[in-house]
Amino acid sequence: MNKYLERFISSLDVEQGYALNTVKTYRLILKDFLEFIDSKKIKLKRLKRETILEYIICLREERKNGSRTIRLKLYALRSFLKHLTEDVRLFSKNPMAPGDFKYKVEKKEAESMSEAQIESLIDTISSEKQKAEDAFATTGGKKTLWEKRVFAADRDMVIVKLLISTGLRISEALGIRLRDIDFVDKSIQILGKGKKYRLVFYDLEEVEDGFLEYIEEWKKLGLKHEYLFVSIKNYTRMTSRGFQLLLNKYVEKARLRRSITPHTLRHTYASISIEKGANIKAVSQILGHSNCEITIDLYTHLSNEHLRAVMQKCNPLSKEVISIEERIEGRKKHLAYFGRTG
């Protein structure tokens, strides 16, 4: 069984250009499925639809997997079985027909932060840096630990501001190397999903100075690799999990909701940018989406602040006067939107 799995995983990585994290996830999912059928004493080439159904029931009722998790596992399994049928010819007929096991998932709007929450998070990181600087200045004897903590706070601030101001995925941000930066154009080449490249720019208010200062401090470390964002423990490339744990600490100290993740910061960039009137096609390109429809589907919802403003301005008891030109323009936008999505 493993040889089929390894051949499929290799095709995802080399031929189809899947992201590293996706490849790892598929490997774990399919390894689990193969272990499941092995426990049932079923050979892969003898796989039947009934066994797949049994696996789904196991995921749902015994392992208590959520609908999104089950859908992801079925998607990976569907791709694998298609590969075994069409490329390897292990099956004369795919045991998982195209219409089989479609798992409906309730649509969930992308969660984002308010501008007040962003300010609170950034203030918390600044406060942690100030504490480290004060300790570094006043502590006698060995100061290495506090020096590292100052460096770490600078690093965390740069990552958070990059995610919020450019909409990068955390894996993309942590994949930035020195060679990816154009200091003349003030741009960063990002390797995104499907091994596709795109540019984001760092000459943004509140980002550029801190970003360049961090790079100068990073250069002093004299590392043998080019990855910018490193763990202060051994100066190896920081992991997504490592940054999530750090973010959790800042979120807790800022007294924000615990559900904030690096992806929340990406959603925040997209939601606020579009609400401020940014061109959706531009936002889609900055995010690295394959088409604008993905961006529209995820981010055309409105914030509570926007809804409050609409209610205050447009409710029947409001005394505010809205010109006929504004009304006509608003209706044009509504008709254009519904014409596209209807």
N, C-alpha and C positions, 0 to 999 in steps of 0.2 A: 504493500500500500504506500509506503513512504516514497518509493521512487516516483509514483504518479503525482504525489503531493509536491515533491521537490521540483519536478519538471514543470508543474503548473505555476508554482511560486516563481520559478526562474523566468517564465514567460511574462508574468505580471511585471517583474522588475526590469528585465532587459528589453523585451519586445513591446510591451504596452506602456512602459514608463510610469507605473503607479508610484505614488509617494511611499517613502520608506515605512512610515507608520501604518499605512493601509496594507502594505505587504505583510508586515508583522502581525497585524490584526487578522488578516485572512489565514495566515499560517496557524495561528492559535485556534481559530474557529474550526478549520477543517481538520486539524489534528484531533480536536475534541470529537468531531463527528466520526472520524475513522475509529477512534477508541470506543465510541458508542456502539458502532456496528460490530466491532471485534468482540465486544462483551456479549453480543447476541449470537456470536459464532456465525456471522454472515460475511461471506467474501464480497469484496467490492464489486466484482464483475457480476455477482448474483443479486445486486441491490434492486429492490422493488419499491414501488410507490408507498406501499403499506409501512415499510420500515422508516421512510422519511416522515410519514405521518406520526409514527410512534415516537420519533425523535422530537418532533414539534410538541407533542403532548408532554413529553418529559421536560422540555424546556419551560413550558408554561405552568404545569401543575406541580412538578417535583422541584425544579430549580427556581421557580418563581421569577423567571426572566420577564422583563417588561416587553411591551409590544414593539418598541423601537429596537431593542436588542435582538428579538426574534427575527424581525424583518431584516436586520443587517446580516444575521447568520444565514438566513434563507437566501439572501442576495449572493453571499459568498459561495454557498453550496450550489446555487443555480449556475454560477459562472464555472465552477469546478466541474460539474457534471456535463455542462455543454462542451467544455474542453475535452473531457474523456470520450464524449460521443463523436464530436466532429474532428478533433485533431488526433486523438490516440486510437479512436475506433474500438474502445473497450466495450461499448454498448452498441447494439444494432439499432436500438431505440432508446432515447433518453428517458430514464425513469422519472424525470421531473419535467413534465410537459410545460410549455410556456404559460398556460393559464392556471397551473396548479399552485396551491398554497399562497395565494396573494394575501398578504397580511396587512390589514388596514390599520394605519396609525393616526391617532388624533393629531391634527395640525396644531403646533404650538408656536406662538409668536416668539421671535427672537427677543431675549431679555437684554435690556441695556441699562446704563446708569444715567442719572440726572447730572446736570452740570455741577450742582451742589455736592453730590456724592464724589464726583471726579476731584473737585477741589479738596474735599476732606481726605481722600486717599493720598493725594500728592502732598498735602500738608503733613500727613502722618509720616511719610517717607522722609520728608525734610526734617521733621522733628527727630527721627531716629538718627539721621546723619549728624545733626547738631549735637546730640548726646554723645555720639562716638567721637566727634571732634573735640568736645569739651574734655572727655576722658583722656583722649590722646595728649591734649595740652597740659593736663594737670597730673597725670599718673607718672610717678617716678619709676625708674628702672626700665624694664623691657616694655616696649610700646607696640610690638608687632601685632598683637591681637586687635588693638583699637585702630591701628592703621589699616588692617584688613577690613574692619567693619565700616570705616569711612569709604573705602573702595567699593565694598558691597552695596552700601546705600546709594552711591553714585551710579553703580551698575543697575540697580533695581529701578531707580528713577528714570534712567535712559530707556530701559525696556518698557516700562509702563507708559511713558510719553510716546514712544514709537508705536506701541499697539493702539493707543487711543487716537493718535493723530494721523496714522497711515492705514489702520485696519489690517495690519499684518496678522497672520496666524502665528501662534507662539513658536511653532516648529520652524517657520520661515525666519522669524527674528533671531532665534538661537542658531540658525544656520548661516548667519551673516559672517563673512570673512573679510579681512582687510582688503583682499584683492577685489572684492565686490563693490568697493566704494570708489566713486569718481569725485575727487576733491575739487575739481574744476567745475564740473557740471552740478556738483552738490547733490548727487543721486546715489542710490544703492540698487544694485542688480539683485533681484530676489528670485530664488529658485522655488517655484510654487508647485501646486498639484499637477500631476502628469508631466513633471520635469519641464514645465514651461517657465520661461523667464519673463519678468516684467520689471519696470523701474518704479521706485518710489523716491520721494525727495525729502532730504533732511533739513533744507534751509527754511524751516518753519519756525514761527514765533514759539518760544518756550522749549524748543527742541535742539536747535543747532549748537548753541554754546555748550550746553551740557554734554551733547554727543561728542563734540570735538575734544572737550576737556577729558572726557572719559577715555577716548582713544589714546591721548597722550599718556595718561596714567597706565593704560594697558600696555603700551609699548615699552614702558620701563620694566615690565615683568620679564621681558626677553624670552618669551615662550617659543617652543619649537613648532607650534601650530598657529594657524591664522584665525581661529574662531574668536570673535570679539568678546562674547559673553561667557564667562568662566566661573566655576565654583571656587570660592576662596580657600577651600580645604586643600585641594591639590592642583588647582588652576587648569583642570581639564574642562572641556566644553560643558556648559550647563545643560541639564536635561529639562524637558518640559515638566516632568514630575517635581524636580527640584524647585523650579520657579513657582509652580502651583502652591507648594508648601510655604514658600516665602510670602506669596500673595495672601494666603490664608491668614498669616500672622498680621500683616498690615491691615487687612480688612477687619480683623477682630479688634485691633487697637483703635481703628477709626470708627468702630461701632457700626459698621455697615452690615447688610444682610450677608449671611454665610454662603449664599449661592453664587457669589461673584467669582468668575473664573477668568483665565486669560481670554477665552472666547467671548466673554461678556464685554471685554474692552474692545474687541473687534466689532461686535454688534453696536457698541456705543458710537464708534466712529461713523459707521454707516447710517445709523438712525438719525443722529444729530446733523450730520452733513446733509442728508436728504431733506430733513425738516427745515434746515436753513436755506434750502433752495438750490443745493448742488445739482449739477447735471447728472442724471441717473446713469447715463452711458459712461461718464467719466468715473463715477463711483464704482461701477461694475468693473471697469478696467483696473482701477487701483486695488480693488479687493481680489482680483485674479479670478473672477467668475467667468465661466465659459460663454455666458450670454446674459443679456440684460434682464431676461425674464426671471432668472434666479434672484437677482437683486430686487426686482419689483415684488416678487412673491414674498421675500423675507422682510423687506424693510418699508413697505408703504403704509404700515400701521402708524398711528399717531400717538404722541406722548400724552400723559395726563395734563401737562402744562398747555399743550396745544388744544386739547379738548376743552379745558377750562376757559381759554381765551375765546374759543368759538362760542361757547355757551354765554359768556358775558357779553359778547358783541352782537350775537345774532338771535338771542331768544326774543319771543314776542313782547316781553315787558321792557326790553332794553330801549333806552332813549337815544342811543348812538345812531347817527345818520350814516347810511351806507349809500354811496353814490350809485347811480344807474350803471356807470362804466365798470365799477367794481363788481356789481352783481352779474353783469353780462360776462365779464372775464372769468368769474368763478364758475358760472354755468358751462362755459366753453371747456374749462379744464375738467369738470365732472364728466361731460359727454365724451371727451377724448379718452379719459381713463376707462369709463365703462365700455366704450367701443373697443378698447384694446383687450379688456379682461372678460367681457361678456360672452 
